[in-house]
Amino acid sequence: MLLCDAMLVSAQTNAGVAGRCMTCHKKETTGLYNQWFESSHALHKVRCIDCHGAQKSDPDAFMHYDAYIATLVTPRDCGTCHRQEMAEVANSYHAKAGQILDSNDAYLAHVSAGHPAAIQGCEACHGAKMKIDPRSDNMLSMETWPNSGIGRINPDGSLGSCNACHVRHSFSKAQARQPESCSKCHLGPDHPQKEVFEESKHGNTYYTNIDEMNLDADPWVVGEDYFAAPTCATCHMSATSTQACTHDAGGRISWTLRPIISTKKENWRQRRESMKDVCRTCHGSVFVDGHYYQFDASVKLYNEKFAKPSQDIITMVREKGLLENPASFSNDIEWSFWELWHHEGRRAQHGASMMGPDYTWWHGFYDVAKHFYFKFLPQARAYEDEEINTYINNLLTNDPMHQWLNGSTSELKKNIRSGKMQGIYQSMFESE
């Protein structure tokens, strides 16, 4: 890594200020200073003022001793040297994560819990819209700072936070390459990627071979610099022998599993081929194609058997004005529907996508089926609406995927042994 021209000019111009910053912070914030001192930034003479220096006109600039600085170091600041990385982040789904502030997720946190919960819950991962304290001289408001959310909305108009992954002030690439870097946010009931990774053979192999991962290597090409196991960064961001590293962590994802009904992403074939290229470093093509064959079928199963019928039913309930209370999430059936797709359905699909069998079944489809049949449908029937009940009766009577509920156990087991039951789902395996 070479010191870029713009940073070199800054370093020369601010040499005196930089020295005073380091002298003071070495005494006042020893841990912070030592993190920086052992970093690549220090090695290349990138100092405090080079990143934190600000123009007087910047919305968050304030006078600190004899220099204007800003507390936030934004992707735009990092992009002074890391231009390509900044562009890739700006075009990624990560950068847009702060838009959740206008979603049902944030609404639920604000109304059912309260604003502090949304700040330290939702915004801590997704990012806050940074505010300036009107009572201060351009200092950040304590309501939004500290915050290192991945989609933070910064005062300079940029989106994101590089230190969400490259934790300040060491900004270690080795740290960012480990699954723990992602697991601050990618865990829990609605997107348990951390837990699924730990359950999978990928995670098992990683945690038993950490010393063989060569995490400090440049450029860290899978199959060449390391081959013991993958991490999140391996599959979603890192270089292969035919692909460059990318800071668009979603660029190799072919399905969007977030909405009620999962959909294929734009250019999904190209995205999938990019991911398969990573897989083929360690797996044969038949293995890789077989995984996607099974994964696609699981997503289609969730969509067709549970997501679409439950969406049809909740839509009828809402449009008919059957909800007792007007506010969203103030009715039992709304919570059941929400957890059915937002929590349980996602868990099932994430488990399938990352080869986590327990999350595919026991934490996934098991919960989906249990709550669809014995919680959501009874709640819908309780409205005693003829159209809704006719829809449910038709679903359970005429749809082969749901007929098991009224069948004979012995006959069903016989059909499973003979393959007849499996044949009902053959259409899920049809290729696109």
C-alpha positions as CSV (number, residue, x, y, z in Angstrom):
1,M,0.0,0.0,0.0
2,L,1.4,3.4,-1.0
3,L,0.6,6.7,0.5
4,C,-1.6,8.5,-2.0
5,D,-0.7,11.9,-3.4
6,A,-3.5,13.8,-1.6
7,M,-2.6,12.3,1.8
8,L,1.1,13.0,1.2
9,V,0.3,16.7,0.7
10,S,-1.9,16.7,3.8
11,A,0.8,15.1,5.8
12,Q,3.4,17.6,4.8
13,T,1.1,20.6,5.4
14,N,-0.1,19.4,8.8
15,A,3.3,18.0,10.1
16,G,3.3,20.3,13.1
17,V,-0.3,19.6,14.1
18,A,0.2,15.9,13.5
19,G,3.0,15.8,16.0
20,R,1.0,17.6,18.7
21,C,-1.9,15.2,18.1
22,M,0.3,12.1,18.6
23,T,2.0,13.6,21.7
24,C,-1.2,14.4,23.4
25,H,-3.1,11.2,22.5
26,K,-0.1,9.0,23.5
27,K,-0.7,10.4,27.0
28,E,-4.5,10.9,27.1
29,T,-5.8,7.9,25.1
30,T,-3.0,5.3,25.3
31,G,-5.0,2.4,23.9
32,L,-6.1,4.4,20.9
33,Y,-2.6,5.6,20.2
34,N,-1.1,2.1,20.4
35,Q,-3.8,0.7,18.1
36,W,-2.8,3.3,15.5
37,F,0.9,3.0,16.2
38,E,0.8,-0.7,15.2
39,S,-1.4,-0.2,12.2
40,S,-0.5,0.1,8.5
41,H,-1.6,3.7,8.6
42,A,1.2,4.5,11.1
43,L,3.7,2.5,9.0
44,H,2.8,4.7,6.0
45,K,2.8,7.9,8.1
46,V,-0.9,8.5,8.0
47,R,-1.6,10.4,11.2
48,C,-4.6,11.7,13.2
49,I,-5.0,15.0,11.3
50,D,-4.8,13.3,7.9
51,C,-8.1,11.4,8.6
52,H,-9.7,13.7,11.1
53,G,-8.7,17.0,9.6
54,A,-11.7,19.2,8.4
55,Q,-12.6,22.4,6.6
56,K,-14.1,25.1,8.7
57,S,-17.2,24.9,6.5
58,D,-17.8,21.2,7.1
59,P,-21.1,20.7,9.1
60,D,-19.4,18.7,11.8
61,A,-16.1,20.6,11.9
62,F,-15.0,22.1,15.3
63,M,-11.8,23.8,16.5
64,H,-9.7,21.4,18.6
65,Y,-6.7,23.3,20.0
66,D,-5.3,24.9,16.8
67,A,-6.9,22.8,14.0
68,Y,-10.3,22.2,12.6
69,I,-11.2,18.5,12.9
70,A,-14.2,16.2,12.6
71,T,-14.9,13.3,14.9
72,L,-16.4,11.2,12.1
73,V,-14.1,9.7,9.5
74,T,-16.5,8.9,6.7
75,P,-16.2,6.8,3.6
76,R,-15.7,10.0,1.7
77,D,-12.7,10.7,3.9
78,C,-11.3,7.2,3.5
79,G,-11.9,7.5,-0.3
80,T,-9.2,10.1,-0.5
81,C,-6.8,7.2,-0.8
82,H,-9.1,4.2,-1.0
83,R,-11.1,5.3,-4.1
84,Q,-12.2,2.0,-5.5
85,E,-13.2,0.6,-2.1
86,M,-15.3,3.8,-1.5
87,A,-17.0,3.4,-4.8
88,E,-17.8,-0.3,-4.2
89,V,-19.2,0.4,-0.7
90,A,-21.3,3.3,-2.0
91,N,-22.9,0.9,-4.5
92,S,-23.5,-1.9,-2.0
93,Y,-26.5,-2.9,0.0
94,H,-24.5,-2.2,3.1
95,A,-24.4,1.5,2.4
96,K,-28.2,1.6,2.1
97,A,-28.7,-0.2,5.5
98,G,-29.5,3.1,7.2
99,Q,-32.7,3.3,5.1
100,I,-34.2,0.9,7.6
101,L,-35.0,4.0,9.7
102,D,-38.2,4.3,7.6
103,S,-39.1,0.6,7.7
104,N,-41.4,-1.6,9.8
105,D,-38.4,-2.9,11.7
106,A,-37.7,0.6,13.1
107,Y,-41.4,1.4,13.5
108,L,-41.8,-1.7,15.7
109,A,-38.8,-0.8,17.9
110,H,-40.0,2.8,18.4
111,V,-43.6,2.0,19.3
112,S,-43.4,-1.3,21.1
113,A,-40.2,-0.5,23.0
114,G,-39.1,3.1,22.7
115,H,-36.6,5.5,21.1
116,P,-33.5,4.5,23.2
117,A,-34.0,0.8,22.1
118,A,-34.1,1.9,18.5
119,I,-30.9,3.9,18.9
120,Q,-28.9,1.1,20.5
121,G,-30.6,-1.7,18.7
122,C,-31.6,-0.9,15.1
123,E,-29.3,2.1,14.5
124,A,-26.2,0.4,16.1
125,C,-26.1,-2.1,13.2
126,H,-27.9,-0.3,10.4
127,G,-26.6,3.2,11.1
128,A,-28.0,6.4,12.4
129,K,-28.6,9.7,10.7
130,M,-25.9,11.7,12.4
131,K,-27.0,14.9,14.1
132,I,-25.2,18.0,15.3
133,D,-25.9,19.1,18.8
134,P,-27.4,22.6,18.5
135,R,-26.1,23.5,21.9
136,S,-22.5,23.0,20.9
137,D,-20.1,24.3,18.3
138,N,-20.7,21.6,15.6
139,M,-20.2,18.7,18.0
140,L,-22.0,15.5,17.2
141,S,-25.2,14.9,19.2
142,M,-25.0,12.2,21.9
143,E,-28.3,10.9,20.6
144,T,-26.5,9.6,17.5
145,W,-22.9,9.4,18.5
146,P,-21.3,6.9,19.1
147,N,-22.4,5.0,16.0
148,S,-20.6,2.7,13.6
149,G,-23.6,1.3,11.8
150,I,-22.8,0.0,8.4
151,G,-25.2,2.3,6.6
152,R,-24.7,5.4,8.7
153,I,-25.9,8.6,7.1
154,N,-23.1,11.1,7.5
155,P,-23.1,14.9,7.6
156,D,-21.0,15.1,4.5
157,G,-23.7,13.2,2.5
158,S,-21.8,9.9,2.3
159,L,-23.3,6.6,3.4
160,G,-21.7,4.0,5.6
161,S,-19.0,3.5,8.1
162,C,-15.7,1.8,7.2
163,N,-14.9,1.1,10.8
164,A,-17.9,-1.1,11.1
165,C,-15.6,-3.8,9.7
166,H,-12.1,-2.2,10.0
167,V,-12.4,-1.4,13.6
168,R,-10.7,1.9,14.7
169,H,-7.9,2.7,15.2
170,S,-6.0,-0.4,14.0
171,F,-8.1,-0.8,10.8
172,S,-6.8,-4.4,10.6
173,K,-7.5,-6.3,7.4
174,A,-6.9,-9.5,9.3
175,Q,-9.6,-8.6,11.8
176,A,-12.1,-7.6,9.0
177,R,-11.5,-11.0,7.3
178,Q,-12.7,-13.0,10.3
179,P,-16.4,-14.0,10.8
180,E,-16.5,-12.2,14.1
181,S,-16.3,-8.9,12.2
182,C,-19.6,-9.7,10.5
183,S,-21.3,-11.2,13.5
184,K,-21.9,-8.0,15.4
185,C,-25.0,-7.6,13.1
186,H,-25.5,-10.9,11.2
187,L,-26.9,-13.0,14.0
188,G,-30.1,-13.5,16.0
189,P,-33.6,-14.6,15.2
190,D,-34.2,-13.0,11.9
191,H,-30.7,-13.4,10.2
192,P,-28.6,-15.9,12.1
193,Q,-25.7,-16.0,9.6
194,K,-23.2,-16.2,12.5
195,E,-24.9,-19.2,14.1
196,V,-25.4,-20.9,10.8
197,F,-21.7,-20.5,9.9
198,E,-20.6,-21.9,13.2
199,E,-22.9,-24.9,12.7
200,S,-21.8,-25.5,9.1
201,K,-18.7,-27.5,8.1
202,H,-17.2,-24.2,6.8
203,G,-17.4,-22.8,10.3
204,N,-16.2,-26.0,12.0
205,T,-13.2,-26.1,9.7
206,Y,-12.4,-22.5,10.2
207,Y,-12.5,-22.5,14.0
208,T,-10.3,-25.7,14.1
209,N,-7.8,-24.2,11.6
210,I,-7.5,-20.5,12.4
211,D,-3.7,-20.7,12.6
212,E,-3.6,-21.8,9.0
213,M,-5.7,-18.9,7.6
214,N,-2.8,-16.5,6.8
215,L,-5.1,-13.6,7.6
216,D,-2.5,-10.9,7.2
217,A,-1.6,-11.9,3.7
218,D,-1.9,-9.7,0.6
219,P,-3.9,-10.1,-1.5
220,W,-5.3,-13.1,0.4
221,V,-6.4,-15.2,-2.6
222,V,-8.4,-18.2,-1.6
223,G,-6.7,-21.5,-2.7
224,E,-3.3,-19.7,-2.9
225,D,-2.7,-17.7,0.2
226,Y,-4.9,-20.0,2.3
227,F,-7.1,-23.1,1.7
228,A,-8.0,-24.5,5.1
229,A,-11.4,-22.9,5.3
230,P,-13.5,-19.9,4.2
231,T,-14.8,-17.0,6.2
232,C,-17.6,-14.7,5.4
233,A,-15.2,-12.4,3.6
234,T,-13.9,-15.3,1.5
235,C,-17.2,-16.0,-0.1
236,H,-18.6,-12.5,-0.3
237,M,-15.7,-10.2,-0.8
238,S,-12.3,-11.7,-1.2
239,A,-10.2,-12.4,-4.3
240,T,-9.9,-15.7,-6.2
241,S,-7.5,-16.6,-8.9
242,T,-10.0,-15.2,-11.5
243,Q,-11.8,-12.5,-9.4
244,A,-10.6,-9.3,-7.7
245,C,-11.5,-8.4,-4.1
246,T,-14.7,-6.4,-3.8
247,H,-16.1,-4.2,-1.0
248,D,-19.7,-4.9,-2.3
249,A,-20.5,-7.7,0.1
250,G,-23.8,-8.5,-1.7
251,G,-22.4,-8.6,-5.2
252,R,-22.2,-12.4,-5.3
253,I,-25.7,-13.0,-3.8
254,S,-28.3,-14.3,-6.2
255,W,-31.4,-14.4,-4.0
256,T,-33.0,-11.6,-2.0
257,L,-34.2,-13.5,1.1
258,R,-35.3,-10.4,3.1
259,P,-38.9,-9.8,1.8
260,I,-42.0,-11.8,2.5
261,I,-41.6,-13.6,-0.8
262,S,-38.0,-14.2,-1.7
263,T,-37.0,-13.1,-5.2
264,K,-34.0,-13.4,-7.6
265,K,-31.8,-10.4,-7.8
266,E,-31.2,-8.5,-10.9
267,N,-28.3,-10.1,-12.9
268,W,-28.7,-13.1,-10.6
269,R,-27.0,-15.5,-13.0
270,Q,-23.8,-13.4,-13.1
271,R,-23.9,-13.0,-9.3
272,R,-24.2,-16.7,-8.9
273,E,-21.4,-17.5,-11.2
274,S,-19.2,-15.1,-9.2
275,M,-20.0,-17.0,-6.0
276,K,-19.6,-20.4,-7.7
277,D,-16.2,-19.3,-8.8
278,V,-15.3,-19.0,-5.1
279,C,-16.9,-22.4,-4.3
280,R,-15.0,-24.2,-7.1
281,T,-11.7,-23.3,-5.5
282,C,-12.4,-26.1,-2.9
283,H,-15.3,-28.0,-4.4
284,G,-16.0,-29.8,-7.6
285,S,-18.6,-28.4,-10.0
286,V,-21.1,-31.2,-9.4
287,F,-20.9,-30.5,-5.6
288,V,-21.5,-26.7,-6.2
289,D,-24.3,-27.2,-8.7
290,G,-25.9,-29.7,-6.3
291,H,-25.9,-27.3,-3.4
292,Y,-27.6,-24.6,-5.5
293,Y,-30.1,-27.2,-6.8
294,Q,-31.1,-28.0,-3.2
295,F,-31.0,-24.4,-2.0
296,D,-33.2,-23.1,-4.8
297,A,-35.7,-25.8,-4.1
298,S,-35.8,-24.8,-0.4
299,V,-36.4,-21.1,-1.2
300,K,-39.2,-22.1,-3.7
301,L,-40.7,-24.4,-1.1
302,Y,-40.9,-21.6,1.5
303,N,-42.3,-19.2,-1.1
304,E,-45.0,-21.5,-2.5
305,K,-46.1,-23.4,0.6
306,F,-46.0,-20.8,3.3
307,A,-45.1,-17.2,2.2
308,K,-47.6,-16.7,-0.6
309,P,-50.6,-18.3,1.2
310,S,-49.9,-16.4,4.4
311,Q,-49.5,-13.1,2.5
312,D,-52.8,-13.8,0.7
313,I,-54.6,-14.4,4.0
314,I,-53.2,-11.4,5.9
315,T,-54.0,-9.2,2.9
316,M,-57.7,-10.3,3.1
317,V,-57.8,-9.7,6.8
318,R,-56.5,-6.1,6.4
319,E,-58.5,-5.2,3.3
320,K,-61.7,-6.4,5.0
321,G,-61.1,-4.2,8.0
322,L,-61.1,-7.2,10.4
323,L,-58.2,-6.1,12.6
324,E,-59.5,-5.1,16.0
325,N,-56.9,-2.3,16.6
326,P,-55.9,0.2,13.9
327,A,-52.2,0.5,14.7
328,S,-49.8,-1.9,13.0
329,F,-48.5,-4.7,15.2
330,S,-51.3,-4.1,17.7
331,N,-53.0,-7.4,16.8
332,D,-51.9,-10.9,17.5
333,I,-52.2,-12.1,13.9
334,E,-49.8,-9.3,12.7
335,W,-47.1,-10.5,15.1
336,S,-47.6,-14.1,14.0
337,F,-47.4,-13.2,10.3
338,W,-44.3,-11.0,11.0
339,E,-42.4,-13.7,12.8
340,L,-43.5,-16.3,10.2
341,W,-41.6,-14.6,7.4
342,H,-39.3,-12.0,9.1
343,H,-37.8,-14.5,11.6
344,E,-38.7,-18.2,10.9
345,G,-38.8,-18.1,7.1
346,R,-35.5,-16.2,6.9
347,R,-33.9,-18.6,9.3
348,A,-34.9,-21.6,7.1
349,Q,-33.6,-20.0,4.0
350,H,-30.3,-18.7,5.5
351,G,-29.7,-22.2,6.9
352,A,-30.2,-23.7,3.5
353,S,-28.0,-21.1,1.8
354,M,-25.1,-21.7,4.1
355,M,-25.4,-25.5,4.6
356,G,-26.6,-25.3,8.2
357,P,-29.0,-28.3,8.6
358,D,-30.3,-27.4,12.1
359,Y,-31.2,-23.9,11.1
360,T,-32.8,-25.1,7.9
361,W,-35.1,-27.5,9.8
362,W,-35.4,-27.2,13.6
363,H,-34.9,-23.4,13.8
364,G,-36.4,-22.9,10.3
365,F,-39.0,-24.9,8.5
366,Y,-40.1,-26.7,11.7
367,D,-41.0,-23.3,13.3
368,V,-42.5,-22.1,10.0
369,A,-44.8,-25.1,9.7
370,K,-45.8,-25.2,13.4
371,H,-46.8,-21.6,13.5
372,F,-48.4,-21.5,10.1
373,Y,-50.7,-24.4,10.8
374,F,-51.4,-24.1,14.5
375,K,-51.0,-20.3,15.2
376,F,-51.5,-18.2,12.1
377,L,-54.3,-20.2,10.4
378,P,-56.4,-20.5,13.6
379,Q,-56.0,-16.7,14.2
380,A,-57.3,-16.1,10.6
381,R,-60.2,-18.5,11.1
382,A,-61.2,-16.8,14.3
383,Y,-62.5,-13.8,12.2
384,E,-65.2,-16.2,10.9
385,D,-65.1,-14.6,7.5
386,E,-66.5,-16.8,4.8
387,E,-64.0,-15.9,2.0
388,I,-61.0,-16.4,4.3
389,N,-62.2,-19.7,5.6
390,T,-63.0,-20.9,2.1
391,Y,-59.5,-20.0,1.1
392,I,-58.0,-21.9,4.0
393,N,-60.3,-24.9,3.4
394,N,-59.3,-25.0,-0.2
395,L,-55.6,-24.8,0.7
396,L,-55.7,-27.7,3.1
397,T,-58.0,-29.9,1.0
398,N,-56.9,-29.4,-2.5
399,D,-53.2,-28.4,-2.4
400,P,-51.1,-31.6,-2.3
401,M,-48.5,-29.8,-0.1
402,H,-51.0,-29.3,2.7
403,Q,-53.2,-32.3,2.4
404,W,-51.1,-34.3,4.9
405,L,-52.8,-32.4,7.7
406,N,-56.0,-34.4,7.2
407,G,-54.3,-37.7,6.1
408,S,-53.7,-41.0,7.8
409,T,-50.3,-41.3,9.5
410,S,-49.8,-44.9,8.3
411,E,-50.7,-43.9,4.7
412,L,-48.4,-40.8,4.8
413,K,-45.5,-42.9,6.0
414,K,-46.2,-45.4,3.3
415,N,-46.2,-42.6,0.7
416,I,-42.9,-41.3,2.1
417,R,-41.2,-44.7,1.8
418,S,-42.5,-45.1,-1.8
419,G,-41.4,-41.7,-2.9
420,K,-45.0,-40.6,-3.6
421,M,-44.8,-37.8,-1.0
422,Q,-41.5,-36.5,-2.3
423,G,-43.0,-36.4,-5.8
424,I,-45.4,-33.6,-4.7
425,Y,-42.4,-31.3,-4.4
426,Q,-40.7,-32.2,-7.6
427,S,-41.6,-28.9,-9.2
428,M,-39.5,-27.1,-6.6
429,F,-36.4,-28.6,-8.2
430,E,-37.2,-27.3,-11.7
431,S,-34.3,-25.3,-13.0
432,E,-34.6,-21.7,-14.2
